[in-house]
Amino acid sequence: MIKTAYIHSDLYASYNLGPRHPLQQSRLIDICTVLRTKGLFSEGLDLFEPAACTESDVLSVHAADFIDIVKRASAGEAGLPLSRYGLGPGDTPAFPGMWENGLLYCGGSVTCADLVAKRIYGRAISFAGGLHHAHHDHASGFCILSDIALAIKTLKANGHRRVMYIDIDVHHGDGVEALFRSDPDVLTLSFHESGAWLFPGTGNVQDRGTAIAENSVWNVPFAPNTGGDVWCSTIQNVTEQVMQSFLPDAIVLQLGADALAEDPLGHLVMTRWEWLNTVQQLLQSFGRRPVVILGGGGYCRAAVVDVWSRVAMMAAGDDWMHGVDIQTSTSSRDALDFHSATMHYLQQHRGI
């Protein structure tokens, strides 16, 4: 069994984008309640409170003028040019305390990275993290600060030179890709619904990193109505081949749960069984590498609480399968045709 840490604070729920907003972080309290009820924090998972990041930490990733606006909006200042920085009405509204909460959820991901980087734990989980649309100079898609980038930088600063970031959220991990597309020692691999149909409209299979890091960007898009018959095996096979080539020292795994058929925002049709089995196969494929496990999207609350609770049980070596309906899903003809073209490109141009 791999020693696993679980990072949580009830204050995570103060990431409050509004009562009708799709992202409700009070789901994290529900997950913690499930795990506590099952006795996981007595045996299997070690529970930690996150240590908040500092402003200096965040400025290592984000532009100073953006951070200034976030702080002032957090304090309730009016008349700010919020839309210029991706804030305001819509996907990512400003809210009181957003700066302090951002430092906390970033701190959760950094705590994970620090614990596994120093080999105190083999795996560490913070489901408050995984906010993959945050950019260097603006917020986007429910995401303000890039906890993921800070976790990756923490791993690198502690001697894990090559870091592989894997993202199975239904939305493309555009913010993380943009932040590291010029770093040959960070590889971003995103499996998502194609931007032709879904926000943020990016993540094409043809995309590469910059000239000095051309091979650092990998995207595997899927069409709507893609099921587990191709999604599961594609994630496993592509990840293993890219990992064998890149040879990462550590892994950051973003587990957005919005590829599930129950999710109201995405259009993929995975069952919980397929999604969980895919995560288990990924964890097994990482071997003894340090792994940071983060959350992300997922807007059917019952489904997210269920699968993320089971991921924590899985990571801790507990019986996660009990009570899961063994169901499978099948892709539509159009989805299969789209997938065939994607894989043909990867085989011809990326050697997969």
Secondary structure, DSSP 8 states (H G I E B T S, - for coil): ---EEEE--GGGGG----TTSS--TTHHHHHHHHHHHTTTTTTTEEEE------HHHHHTTS-HHHHHHHHHHHTT--S--GGGGT-SSSSS---TTHHHHHHHHHHHHHHHHHHHHTTS-SEEEETT---TT--SS--BTTB-S-HHHHHHHHHHHTT---EEEEE-SSS--HHHHHHHTT-TTEEEEEEEE-TTTSTT----TT----GGGGGGEEEEEE-TT--HHHHHHHHHHHHHHHHHHH--SEEEEE---TTBTT-SS----B-HHHHHHHHHHHHHHTTTS-EEEE------HHHHHHHHHHHHHHHTT----TT---------HHHHHHHHHHHHHHHHHS--
